[in-house]
Amino acid sequence: MKILVTGGAGFIGSNLCDLLLEKGEEVSVIDDLSTGSLDNISHLFNNPGFNYVIDTILNEQLMEDLISSCDCIVHLAAAVGVKHVLENPLSSIETNILGTETALKLANKYKKKILVASTSEVYGKHTHAPLKEDDNLIYGPPSTMRWSYAASKLVDEFTALAYHRTKKLDTIIIRCFNTIGPRQTGMYGMVVPRFIQQALRDDPITVYGDGKQTRTFTYVGDVVEAIYRLIKCKKGSGEVVNIGGTEEISIADLAQKIKELIGSNSEIVFIPYDQAYGKDFEDMMRRVPSLEKLESLIDFVPKTPLDEILQHTIEYFRARAV
Ligand SMILES: NC(=O)c1ccc[n+]([C@@H]2O[C@H](COP(=O)([O-])OP(=O)(O)OC[C@H]3O[C@@H](n4cnc5c(N)ncnc54)[C@H](O)[C@@H]3O)[C@@H](O)[C@H]2O)c1
């Protein structure tokens, strides 16, 4: 099968390319390198099953060429990361809404299966657990720009579901919860790579807010396995499905854990949200997924323990000398 991975030079995308090639699939990538990197895929350049193009998914003619000649699309390209989205609010909305609309329109034109990456951010301000795919969604006002990422991904979900309902497009939407592992960069606000890099340098580990907000973390190897099974799965068309881990930890405890695993002398410091992100920032206090639907579709749920994921990620950053 020939699979087009949009955003394939990114963190999840490049790990997915590795898995797809290992499974004997052919892979094409489109990526504009806005947050991705050629370093993530350069080891694949000599692989005959791999090709890539550096361009934007907003280039409709190019997307048409790529989609018409593949069997299936994994649509990961997006403006990602709270910090990146807050710094680039307009281009983020354009990429996330217009880019996804282009991918869906062309997937429908050529009748290709498309998996669309959404996010746990769409759940908004819930504090109950676990979050189920049919839960109501609760957002703050549009003046609080952090919700634009969630809202743009929600529009992607509506658009994909509308194509499914009106045109029978074979599409599945994944809501990824915090995914971590090798090749994730700390440059755009992702917490784990940022903490690891700070701890390796013995710099202060900067926790935003009071650190009581909790998250679950999923190993990227588990996420790409789930994506692979979902694109091979005959069930699930027209469904939204969570992909995440279940080991809940507060961000303050995460900072302490990373400090201990590294044996770092870093001090843990708490930075008010307005200093970290500017005024009008709201955080989500808790995010734990229900994985019932995922398990029922593909008989697999992410299980790699947090300590093991952190060890892999720390080794990756150590090898790169931070
Ligand atoms: N990592 C997570 O924890 C997480 C959580 C929820 C959802 N997601 C979703 O998973 C997907 C992949 O995220 P990631 O963590 O690998 O982030 P990433 O930033 O590493 O990957 C996104 C990739 O898309 C590329 N890109 C952005 N705009 C583009 C454009 N206009 N044209 C072509 N390429 C473009 C970037 O260069 C990057 O390589 C995204 O859709 C994201 O919303 C990720």
Ligand as a Chemical Component Dictionary entry (heavy atoms), coordinates in Angstrom:
data_LIG
# 
_chem_comp.id                   LIG 
_chem_comp.type                 NON-POLYMER 
_chem_comp.pdbx_formal_charge   0 
_chem_comp.three_letter_code    LIG 
# 
loop_
_chem_comp_atom.comp_id 
_chem_comp_atom.atom_id 
_chem_comp_atom.alt_atom_id 
_chem_comp_atom.type_symbol 
_chem_comp_atom.charge 
_chem_comp_atom.model_Cartn_x 
_chem_comp_atom.model_Cartn_y 
_chem_comp_atom.model_Cartn_z 
_chem_comp_atom.pdbx_ordinal 
LIG N1  N1  N 0  2.272  15.297 20.013 1  
LIG C1  C1  C 0  1.137  15.352 20.685 2  
LIG O1  O1  O 0  1.118  15.243 21.906 3  
LIG C2  C2  C 0  -0.175 15.549 19.950 4  
LIG C3  C3  C 0  -1.331 15.594 20.734 5  
LIG C4  C4  C 0  -2.535 15.782 20.099 6  
LIG C5  C5  C 0  -2.604 15.873 18.721 7  
LIG N2  N2  N 1  -1.473 15.822 17.986 8  
LIG C6  C6  C 0  -1.611 15.947 16.531 9  
LIG O2  O2  O 0  -0.745 15.046 15.871 10 
LIG C7  C7  C 0  -0.271 15.633 14.659 11 
LIG C8  C8  C 0  1.252  15.542 14.615 12 
LIG O3  O3  O 0  1.771  16.304 15.683 13 
LIG P1  P1  P 0  3.281  16.183 16.185 14 
LIG O4  O4  O 0  3.271  16.119 17.646 15 
LIG O5  O5  O -1 4.010  15.172 15.403 16 
LIG O6  O6  O 0  3.799  17.650 15.848 17 
LIG P2  P2  P 0  4.898  18.151 14.815 18 
LIG O7  O7  O 0  4.899  19.626 14.893 19 
LIG O8  O8  O 0  6.180  17.447 15.042 20 
LIG O9  O9  O 0  4.280  17.650 13.435 21 
LIG C9  C9  C 0  3.484  18.451 12.585 22 
LIG C10 C10 C 0  4.181  18.470 11.234 23 
LIG O10 O10 O 0  3.359  19.182 10.296 24 
LIG C11 C11 C 0  4.207  20.017 9.531  25 
LIG N3  N3  N 0  3.393  21.121 9.016  26 
LIG C12 C12 C 0  2.813  22.124 9.710  27 
LIG N4  N4  N 0  2.142  22.947 8.871  28 
LIG C13 C13 C 0  2.287  22.421 7.622  29 
LIG C14 C14 C 0  1.843  22.801 6.334  30 
LIG N5  N5  N 0  1.077  23.903 6.155  31 
LIG N6  N6  N 0  2.186  22.046 5.276  32 
LIG C15 C15 C 0  2.962  20.937 5.432  33 
LIG N7  N7  N 0  3.417  20.523 6.630  34 
LIG C16 C16 C 0  3.073  21.260 7.713  35 
LIG C17 C17 C 0  5.291  20.479 10.487 36 
LIG O11 O11 O 0  6.451  20.938 9.863  37 
LIG C18 C18 C 0  5.522  19.190 11.285 38 
LIG O12 O12 O 0  6.524  18.387 10.690 39 
LIG C19 C19 C 0  -0.824 17.058 14.607 40 
LIG O13 O13 O 0  -1.963 17.087 13.781 41 
LIG C20 C20 C 0  -1.215 17.332 16.045 42 
LIG O14 O14 O 0  -2.280 18.251 16.139 43 
LIG C21 C21 C 0  -0.252 15.666 18.561 44 
# 
loop_
_chem_comp_bond.comp_id 
_chem_comp_bond.atom_id_1 
_chem_comp_bond.atom_id_2 
_chem_comp_bond.value_order 
_chem_comp_bond.pdbx_ordinal 
LIG N1  C1  SING 1  
LIG C1  O1  DOUB 2  
LIG C1  C2  SING 3  
LIG C2  C3  SING 4  
LIG C2  C21 DOUB 5  
LIG C3  C4  DOUB 6  
LIG C4  C5  SING 7  
LIG C5  N2  DOUB 8  
LIG N2  C6  SING 9  
LIG N2  C21 SING 10 
LIG C6  O2  SING 11 
LIG C6  C20 SING 12 
LIG O2  C7  SING 13 
LIG C7  C8  SING 14 
LIG C7  C19 SING 15 
LIG C8  O3  SING 16 
LIG O3  P1  SING 17 
LIG P1  O4  DOUB 18 
LIG P1  O5  SING 19 
LIG P1  O6  SING 20 
LIG O6  P2  SING 21 
LIG P2  O7  DOUB 22 
LIG P2  O8  SING 23 
LIG P2  O9  SING 24 
LIG O9  C9  SING 25 
LIG C9  C10 SING 26 
LIG C10 O10 SING 27 
LIG C10 C18 SING 28 
LIG O10 C11 SING 29 
LIG C11 N3  SING 30 
LIG C11 C17 SING 31 
LIG N3  C12 SING 32 
LIG N3  C16 SING 33 
LIG C12 N4  DOUB 34 
LIG N4  C13 SING 35 
LIG C13 C14 SING 36 
LIG C13 C16 DOUB 37 
LIG C14 N5  SING 38 
LIG C14 N6  DOUB 39 
LIG N6  C15 SING 40 
LIG C15 N7  DOUB 41 
LIG N7  C16 SING 42 
LIG C17 O11 SING 43 
LIG C17 C18 SING 44 
LIG C18 O12 SING 45 
LIG C19 O13 SING 46 
LIG C19 C20 SING 47 
LIG C20 O14 SING 48 
# 
